[in-house]
Amino acid sequence: MPTSPHTAADAAVPRPGLLERQGIIRPLAFGYLAVMLFMVGDGVEVGFLSPYLESRGLSGSEVALLWSVYGFVVAIAAWLSGALAEAWGPRRVMLLGLGIWGVFEVLFLTVGVAAGNYPLMLLTFGIRGLGYPFFAYGFLVWIAMETPSEKLSRAVSWYWFASTAGLGVISSYFAGAVIPVIGEMATLWLSLAFVAAGGALVLFLVRARVTKGPPASMKDSMSQMVKALTIVKTHPRVGVGGVVRLINTLSFYAFVVFLTTHMVNEVGFSTAQWQTIWGTMLLANVVANLLSGYVADWIGGVNTVAWAGGLGCFVTVLALYYVPEAVGPSFGITLAVAVIYGLALGAFVPLSAIMPLLAPRHIASAVAILNLGAGLSQFVGSAVAGLVGPIGIEGTVWVIASIYLVGLVLTFTLKEPKSAADDAVADGLIPPSPVNEPAGAAVVARSGE
């Protein structure tokens, strides 16, 4: 029987595979595993490095300064990762991050920790802070550049699932299992194996369609870094998105400062109980990082971020304070509240898909602002936690919760341009259309709009 033209055309187009249907394009598939492995190595130290350094003679204030310097560098690197990815290409930025992390981790452990040299610890640990944002956020830029817009919500959900599973879950279980056997120092050295494995996957197995020529000159690179900031002038909603991303994890970093002490010393949980509650919250967040992309496909990214994220965090931030105050150290009830809080934090993930659509001609610059918001969130959260002294825990919790209401309102301004012409107008490439003429009349609108 002759084949109909319709059937032949269908046969000529291969059906997307399982990964493609989830938003993971085949050339970048191994990159998700690479990020997970890299973040396991980067996160191994989080749960024990501070007390370990104190046991080697550092004071609490010295350890706090070490993390502050590291956090400052991470915030700058988070922004630079997007700017440099556009100038040099994401692959080169990721490999640069791999090299920086490996070299300065070795120096941190040898001339810093092993030698007991605190100034060198500050220097090497601080510079190492460039490594993980270049590697991890560089891959996020790569995803935004390569993935079709209709699949981007799911793609970034899988990215955040891989990143947070490596950093917050697998690394913690690994450290807890091996430290009693080989000790802290050997565990720190083992982190290099995970980082190297992630780097090897990028080096040999990640192949993307985007190609870049030789790295840009220093002048062009500086120009790109400036553009990664000035984009908020030509595309104001990109700046708003950066603020919303800052708000996303603000409560998490604030709670790290004071909530554990409150729950243990004042509410009455044991340290083991609260660690279980907090760890389960992080596990729920990992799940939400994945599911929120699918929810965004159903109800829209803006609605997901605003209602499930903004309103959800407003309610659960307050509940994390008031529920234990009302019922006491009830493990089951507080665990349930913490799980919902973790889910609400993860509902902000579609923001990573919204931002590139706000400036489709400058995807890397838009993601750079997103990453800058992520980096600054730790600083702002820690600063807000400083309000506990003057206004108390209850007042501070209300400040944090109210900030999420501001984020909810801001989220509704993050509507993507209706057509490519709108983006060209913002760039000054074409003049604004007359009031009675649709902005996209002369330009083909993007797919799906």
C-alpha positions as CSV (number, residue, x, y, z in Angstrom):
1,M,0.0,0.0,0.0
2,P,1.4,3.4,-0.9
3,T,2.5,5.6,2.0
4,S,0.5,8.8,2.3
5,P,2.5,12.1,2.3
6,H,1.3,12.8,5.8
7,T,2.5,9.4,7.0
8,A,5.9,9.9,5.3
9,A,6.4,13.3,6.8
10,D,5.6,12.0,10.3
11,A,8.1,9.1,9.7
12,A,10.8,11.6,8.7
13,V,10.6,13.4,12.0
14,P,11.9,11.2,14.9
15,R,9.9,11.1,18.0
16,P,11.6,12.9,20.9
17,G,13.1,10.5,23.4
18,L,12.4,10.3,27.1
19,L,15.0,12.8,28.0
20,E,13.9,15.3,25.4
21,R,10.3,15.0,26.7
22,Q,11.6,16.1,30.1
23,G,13.4,19.1,28.7
24,I,16.9,17.5,28.7
25,I,18.4,17.9,25.3
26,R,20.7,15.0,24.3
27,P,23.9,17.1,23.8
28,L,23.7,18.4,27.4
29,A,22.4,15.3,29.1
30,F,25.6,14.3,30.9
31,G,26.0,17.9,32.1
32,Y,23.3,17.4,34.6
33,L,25.1,14.5,36.1
34,A,28.4,16.5,36.0
35,V,26.8,19.3,38.0
36,M,25.5,16.8,40.6
37,L,28.9,15.2,41.0
38,F,30.7,18.6,41.2
39,M,28.2,19.9,43.8
40,V,28.7,16.7,45.9
41,G,32.4,17.6,46.1
42,D,31.7,21.2,46.8
43,G,29.2,20.4,49.5
44,V,31.0,17.7,51.4
45,E,32.6,20.3,53.7
46,V,29.5,22.3,54.6
47,G,28.3,20.3,57.6
48,F,31.7,19.9,59.4
49,L,34.3,22.3,58.1
50,S,33.6,25.0,60.7
51,P,33.8,22.8,63.8
52,Y,36.8,21.0,62.3
53,L,38.7,24.3,61.8
54,E,37.8,25.4,65.3
55,S,39.2,22.1,66.6
56,R,42.5,23.0,64.9
57,G,42.7,26.2,66.7
58,L,40.7,28.8,64.8
59,S,38.3,31.0,66.7
60,G,34.7,31.3,65.9
61,S,35.1,34.8,64.5
62,E,38.0,33.6,62.3
63,V,35.8,30.9,60.9
64,A,32.9,33.3,60.4
65,L,35.3,35.7,58.5
66,L,36.5,32.8,56.3
67,W,32.9,32.0,55.2
68,S,32.1,35.7,54.7
69,V,35.0,36.2,52.3
70,Y,34.0,33.0,50.5
71,G,30.4,34.1,50.3
72,F,31.4,37.5,48.9
73,V,33.5,35.9,46.2
74,V,30.7,33.5,45.3
75,A,28.2,36.4,44.9
76,I,30.6,38.1,42.4
77,A,31.3,34.9,40.6
78,A,27.6,34.1,40.3
79,W,27.2,37.2,38.2
80,L,30.5,36.8,36.3
81,S,29.5,33.3,35.3
82,G,26.7,34.6,33.0
83,A,28.7,37.5,31.7
84,L,31.8,35.4,30.8
85,A,29.6,32.6,29.4
86,E,28.4,35.0,26.7
87,A,31.9,36.3,26.0
88,W,33.8,33.0,26.1
89,G,31.2,30.3,25.8
90,P,29.7,28.3,28.7
91,R,32.0,25.3,28.3
92,R,35.1,27.4,28.7
93,V,33.7,29.0,31.8
94,M,32.8,25.7,33.3
95,L,36.3,24.3,32.7
96,L,37.8,27.5,34.2
97,G,35.7,26.9,37.3
98,L,36.9,23.3,37.5
99,G,40.5,24.4,37.3
100,I,40.1,27.1,39.9
101,W,38.3,24.8,42.3
102,G,40.8,22.0,42.0
103,V,44.0,24.1,42.3
104,F,42.8,26.3,45.2
105,E,41.3,23.4,47.1
106,V,44.7,21.7,47.0
107,L,46.3,24.9,48.2
108,F,43.7,25.4,50.9
109,L,44.2,22.0,52.3
110,T,48.1,22.0,52.1
111,V,49.5,25.5,52.7
112,G,46.3,26.6,54.6
113,V,44.7,24.0,56.8
114,A,47.6,21.5,57.2
115,A,50.1,24.3,57.8
116,G,47.7,26.1,60.1
117,N,48.3,29.4,58.1
118,Y,45.1,31.4,58.5
119,P,45.9,34.2,56.0
120,L,46.5,31.6,53.4
121,M,43.3,29.9,54.3
122,L,41.5,33.2,53.7
123,L,43.2,33.7,50.4
124,T,42.9,30.2,48.9
125,F,39.4,29.5,50.2
126,G,38.2,32.8,49.0
127,I,39.6,32.4,45.5
128,R,38.2,28.8,45.4
129,G,34.8,30.5,45.7
130,L,35.1,31.4,42.0
131,G,35.0,27.8,41.1
132,Y,31.5,26.4,41.8
133,P,29.6,29.4,40.4
134,F,31.6,29.3,37.2
135,F,31.0,25.5,36.8
136,A,27.4,25.2,38.0
137,Y,25.9,28.5,36.9
138,G,27.9,28.3,33.7
139,F,25.9,25.2,32.9
140,L,22.7,26.9,33.7
141,V,23.5,29.5,31.1
142,W,24.3,26.7,28.7
143,I,20.9,25.2,29.3
144,A,19.2,28.6,28.7
145,M,21.1,29.0,25.5
146,E,20.4,25.5,24.1
147,T,17.0,24.4,25.3
148,P,13.9,25.3,23.3
149,S,11.8,27.8,25.2
150,E,8.8,25.5,25.5
151,K,11.0,22.9,27.3
152,L,13.0,25.3,29.4
153,S,10.9,25.1,32.6
154,R,11.4,21.4,32.8
155,A,15.1,21.7,31.9
156,V,15.9,24.2,34.7
157,S,13.9,22.1,37.1
158,W,16.2,19.1,36.4
159,Y,19.2,21.4,36.7
160,W,18.2,22.6,40.2
161,F,17.3,19.0,41.2
162,A,20.8,17.9,40.2
163,S,22.5,20.8,41.9
164,T,20.6,20.8,45.2
165,A,20.6,17.0,45.4
166,G,24.4,17.0,45.1
167,L,25.0,20.0,47.4
168,G,22.5,19.4,50.1
169,V,21.6,15.7,50.2
170,I,24.2,13.3,48.7
171,S,27.1,15.3,50.1
172,S,25.7,15.3,53.6
173,Y,25.0,11.6,53.6
174,F,28.5,10.9,52.1
175,A,30.3,13.0,54.7
176,G,28.3,11.4,57.5
177,A,29.2,8.0,56.3
178,V,32.9,8.4,55.7
179,I,34.1,10.8,58.4
180,P,33.8,8.2,61.2
181,V,36.0,5.8,59.1
182,I,38.7,8.1,57.6
183,G,38.4,11.4,59.4
184,E,37.7,15.0,58.4
185,M,40.9,15.7,56.5
186,A,40.7,12.6,54.3
187,T,37.1,13.4,53.6
188,L,38.1,16.9,52.4
189,W,40.6,15.3,50.0
190,L,38.0,12.9,48.7
191,S,35.9,15.9,47.6
192,L,38.4,16.4,44.8
193,A,37.4,13.0,43.3
194,F,33.8,14.1,42.9
195,V,34.8,17.4,41.4
196,A,37.2,15.8,39.0
197,A,34.5,13.2,37.9
198,G,32.1,16.1,37.1
199,G,34.7,17.9,35.2
200,A,35.6,14.8,33.2
201,L,32.0,14.4,32.1
202,V,31.9,18.0,30.8
203,L,35.3,17.6,29.1
204,F,34.5,14.3,27.2
205,L,30.8,13.8,27.1
206,V,28.9,17.1,26.9
207,R,28.5,18.3,23.4
208,A,26.3,21.3,22.5
209,R,25.0,22.8,19.3
210,V,26.2,26.3,20.3
211,T,29.7,26.9,19.1
212,K,32.0,29.8,20.1
213,G,35.2,31.0,18.5
214,P,38.3,31.9,20.4
215,P,37.7,33.6,23.8
216,A,36.8,37.3,23.5
217,S,39.5,39.9,24.0
218,M,39.9,41.5,27.4
219,K,38.2,44.6,26.1
220,D,35.2,42.6,24.7
221,S,35.0,40.6,27.9
222,M,34.9,43.7,30.0
223,S,32.2,45.1,27.7
224,Q,30.2,41.9,28.1
225,M,30.5,42.1,31.9
226,V,29.3,45.7,31.9
227,K,26.4,44.7,29.6
228,A,25.5,42.0,32.1
229,L,24.7,44.8,34.6
230,T,23.3,47.5,32.2
231,I,20.7,45.1,30.9
232,V,18.6,46.1,33.9
233,K,18.3,49.5,32.3
234,T,17.2,48.4,28.9
235,H,15.2,45.4,30.3
236,P,14.0,46.6,33.8
237,R,12.0,43.4,34.4
238,V,15.3,41.5,34.3
239,G,16.4,43.5,37.3
240,V,13.0,42.8,39.0
241,G,13.6,39.1,38.4
242,G,17.0,39.4,40.1
243,V,15.3,40.9,43.1
244,V,12.8,38.1,43.2
245,R,15.6,35.5,43.0
246,L,17.3,37.3,46.0
247,I,14.0,37.0,47.9
248,N,13.7,33.3,47.1
249,T,16.3,31.9,49.5
250,L,16.5,34.9,51.8
251,S,14.7,33.1,54.6
252,F,16.8,30.0,54.3
253,Y,20.1,31.9,54.8
254,A,18.5,34.0,57.6
255,F,17.2,30.8,59.4
256,V,20.7,29.2,59.2
257,V,21.8,32.0,61.5
258,F,19.2,31.8,64.3
259,L,16.5,29.2,63.8
260,T,18.5,26.2,65.0
261,T,19.4,27.9,68.3
262,H,15.8,29.0,68.8
263,M,14.3,25.5,68.1
264,V,16.8,23.7,70.4
265,N,17.3,26.2,73.2
266,E,13.8,27.8,73.4
267,V,11.3,25.4,71.8
268,G,12.9,22.3,73.2
269,F,13.8,20.0,70.3
270,S,16.9,17.9,70.6
271,T,19.7,18.7,68.2
272,A,19.1,15.3,66.5
273,Q,15.4,16.0,66.1
274,W,15.9,19.4,64.6
275,Q,18.6,18.2,62.2
276,T,16.2,15.5,61.0
277,I,13.5,18.2,60.5
278,W,15.9,20.5,58.6
279,G,17.3,17.7,56.5
280,T,13.9,16.5,55.5
281,M,13.0,20.1,54.5
282,L,16.0,20.1,52.2
283,L,14.9,16.8,50.7
284,A,11.4,18.2,50.1
285,N,13.1,21.2,48.4
286,V,15.0,19.0,46.1
287,V,11.8,17.3,45.0
288,A,10.1,20.6,44.5
289,N,12.9,21.9,42.4
290,L,12.0,19.1,40.0
291,L,8.2,19.2,40.2
292,S,7.8,23.0,40.0
293,G,8.9,22.9,36.3
294,Y,6.0,20.6,35.5
295,V,3.6,22.7,37.6
296,A,4.8,25.7,35.6
297,D,3.8,23.9,32.4
298,W,0.3,23.5,33.8
299,I,-0.5,26.8,35.5
300,G,2.3,29.1,34.1
301,G,5.7,30.0,35.5
302,V,4.6,33.4,36.9
303,N,1.7,31.9,38.8
304,T,3.9,29.1,40.2
305,V,6.5,31.5,41.5
306,A,4.0,34.0,42.8
307,W,1.5,31.8,44.5
308,A,3.3,28.6,45.4
309,G,6.6,30.4,46.0
310,G,5.8,33.9,47.3
311,L,2.6,33.2,49.1
312,G,3.7,29.7,50.2
313,C,6.9,31.1,51.8
314,F,5.0,33.9,53.5
315,V,2.7,31.4,55.2
316,T,5.3,28.8,56.1
317,V,7.9,31.2,57.3
318,L,5.4,32.4,59.9
319,A,4.2,28.9,60.6
320,L,7.8,27.7,61.4
321,Y,7.8,30.2,64.2
322,Y,4.2,30.2,65.5
323,V,3.3,26.4,65.2
324,P,6.1,25.3,67.5
325,E,5.3,28.2,69.8
326,A,1.7,26.9,70.0
327,V,2.2,23.1,70.2
328,G,5.7,22.9,71.7
329,P,8.4,20.5,70.4
330,S,6.0,18.3,68.4
331,F,8.2,16.5,66.0
332,G,5.5,15.4,63.5
333,I,3.7,18.7,63.2
334,T,6.8,20.8,62.8
335,L,8.2,18.3,60.3
336,A,5.1,18.7,58.2
337,V,5.4,22.5,58.3
338,A,9.1,22.3,57.4
339,V,8.3,20.0,54.4
340,I,5.8,22.5,53.1
341,Y,8.3,25.3,53.5
342,G,10.9,23.3,51.5
343,L,8.3,22.8,48.8
344,A,7.5,26.5,48.7
345,L,11.2,27.4,48.4
346,G,11.5,25.1,45.4
347,A,8.5,26.7,43.7
348,F,10.7,29.7,42.6
349,V,12.6,27.4,40.2
350,P,10.6,28.5,37.1
351,L,12.2,31.9,37.5
352,S,15.2,30.4,35.8
353,A,13.1,29.8,32.8
354,I,11.3,33.1,32.9
355,M,14.4,35.3,33.0
356,P,15.9,34.3,29.6
357,L,12.5,35.0,28.0
358,L,12.6,38.6,29.3
359,A,15.7,39.3,27.2
360,P,15.9,36.6,24.5
361,R,18.7,38.5,22.7
362,H,20.8,38.6,25.9
363,I,20.1,35.3,27.5
364,A,23.5,35.0,29.3
365,S,23.2,38.6,30.7
366,A,19.7,37.9,32.0
367,V,20.9,34.7,33.7
368,A,23.9,36.7,35.1
369,I,21.4,39.0,36.9
370,L,19.5,35.9,38.1
371,N,22.8,34.4,39.5
372,L,23.7,37.7,41.1
373,G,20.4,37.7,43.0
374,A,21.2,34.1,44.1
375,G,24.6,35.1,45.3
376,L,23.4,38.3,47.1
377,S,20.6,36.3,48.9
378,Q,23.1,34.9,51.4
379,F,24.3,38.4,52.3
380,V,20.9,39.9,52.6
381,G,19.6,36.9,54.6
382,S,22.4,37.1,57.0
383,A,21.9,40.9,57.4
384,V,18.1,40.4,58.1
385,A,19.0,37.8,60.7
386,G,20.9,40.5,62.5
387,L,17.6,42.1,63.4
388,V,17.1,39.4,66.0
389,G,19.1,41.5,68.5
390,P,17.1,44.7,68.3
391,I,13.6,43.4,67.5
392,G,13.6,39.8,68.6
393,I,12.9,36.5,66.7
394,E,9.2,37.2,66.3
395,G,9.7,40.6,64.7
396,T,12.4,39.3,62.5
397,V,10.2,36.5,61.2
398,W,7.5,39.0,60.3
399,V,10.1,41.1,58.4
400,I,11.2,38.0,56.5
401,A,7.6,36.9,55.7
402,S,6.6,40.4,54.6
403,I,9.5,40.5,52.1
404,Y,7.9,37.4,50.4
405,L,4.7,39.4,49.9
406,V,6.8,42.1,48.1
407,G,8.2,39.3,46.0
408,L,4.8,38.0,45.2
409,V,3.7,41.4,43.8
410,L,7.0,41.9,41.9
411,T,6.6,38.5,40.2
412,F,3.5,39.6,38.3
413,T,5.6,42.2,36.5
414,L,7.7,39.4,34.9
415,K,5.7,38.9,31.8
416,E,7.8,38.1,28.7
417,P,7.7,40.4,25.7
418,K,4.9,39.6,23.3
419,S,7.2,39.4,20.3
420,A,10.7,39.7,19.2
421,A,10.0,43.3,18.2
422,D,9.4,44.2,21.9
423,D,12.9,43.0,22.7
424,A,14.4,44.9,19.7
425,V,12.7,48.1,20.9
426,A,14.2,47.6,24.3
427,D,17.6,47.3,22.7
428,G,17.1,50.5,20.7
429,L,17.4,48.5,17.4
430,I,14.0,49.7,16.1
431,P,11.8,52.7,17.1
432,P,8.7,52.1,19.2
433,S,5.6,51.2,17.1
434,P,2.8,53.7,16.8
435,V,0.1,53.3,19.4
436,N,-2.4,52.0,16.9
437,E,0.0,49.4,15.4
438,P,0.9,46.1,17.1
439,A,4.5,46.1,18.3
440,G,5.2,42.8,16.6
441,A,3.4,43.6,13.3
442,A,6.6,43.5,11.3
443,V,8.4,40.7,13.2
444,V,7.5,37.1,13.5
445,A,6.5,36.4,17.1
446,R,8.2,33.7,19.1
447,S,6.8,30.3,19.0
448,G,3.8,29.8,21.4
449,E,3.0,33.5,21.8
